[in-house]
């Protein structure tokens, strides 16, 4: 078997970009706004969606192209 490369999710890249950890995610307004814009296209941990009261629309199709930064 060959080596497998595990790529971070868009959410994980955003958390890293903002310099956050699991505890500081909840308090980040920037992350919350990013999640609100991208929650229907990107994986966001369920515990965080629940904490913020966000609901994902499962019928939204992911658009091709870059995500909103």
C-alpha positions as CSV (number, residue, x, y, z in Angstrom):
1,X,0.0,0.0,0.0
2,X,1.2,3.5,-0.8
3,X,1.4,6.4,1.6
4,X,-1.9,8.2,2.1
5,X,-1.9,12.0,2.5
6,X,-4.6,13.3,4.8
7,X,-5.6,16.8,3.8
8,X,-7.1,19.1,6.4
9,X,-10.7,20.2,5.9
10,X,-11.6,23.7,5.0
11,X,-12.8,24.2,8.6
12,X,-9.5,23.0,10.0
13,X,-7.6,25.3,7.6
14,X,-9.7,28.2,8.8
15,X,-9.1,27.4,12.5
16,X,-5.4,27.2,11.9
17,X,-5.4,30.4,9.9
18,X,-7.1,32.2,12.8
19,X,-4.7,30.6,15.3
20,X,-7.6,29.0,17.3
21,X,-7.9,25.8,19.3
22,X,-11.0,23.8,20.3
23,X,-11.6,26.0,23.4
24,X,-11.2,29.4,21.6
25,X,-13.3,28.4,18.5
26,X,-16.6,29.2,20.3
27,X,-15.5,32.7,21.2
28,X,-14.2,33.6,17.7
29,X,-16.6,35.9,15.9
30,X,-14.5,35.5,12.7
31,X,-14.9,31.8,12.8
32,X,-18.6,32.0,13.5
33,X,-19.1,34.3,10.5
34,X,-17.0,31.9,8.3
35,X,-19.1,28.9,9.5
36,X,-22.4,30.8,8.9
37,X,-21.3,31.4,5.3
38,X,-19.9,27.9,4.7
39,X,-22.0,25.6,6.9
40,X,-24.0,24.2,4.0
41,X,-20.9,23.3,1.9
42,X,-18.2,22.5,4.4
43,X,-17.8,20.1,7.3
44,X,-18.1,21.9,10.7
45,X,-18.1,19.9,13.9
46,X,-21.6,19.1,15.1
47,X,-20.8,20.3,18.7
48,X,-19.9,23.7,17.3
49,X,-23.0,24.0,15.1
50,X,-25.1,23.0,18.2
51,X,-23.3,25.5,20.4
52,X,-24.0,28.3,18.0
53,X,-27.6,27.1,17.1
54,X,-26.7,26.7,13.4
55,X,-28.7,24.3,11.2
56,X,-27.2,22.9,8.0
57,X,-29.4,22.7,4.9
58,X,-28.7,19.2,3.5
59,X,-30.3,20.1,0.2
60,X,-27.7,22.8,-0.7
61,X,-25.3,21.6,-3.3
62,X,-21.6,22.5,-2.9
63,X,-20.5,25.0,-5.6
64,X,-17.3,24.5,-7.5
65,X,-14.6,27.0,-6.9
66,X,-12.9,28.5,-3.8
67,X,-14.7,28.8,-0.5
68,X,-15.3,32.2,1.1
69,X,-12.3,33.0,3.2
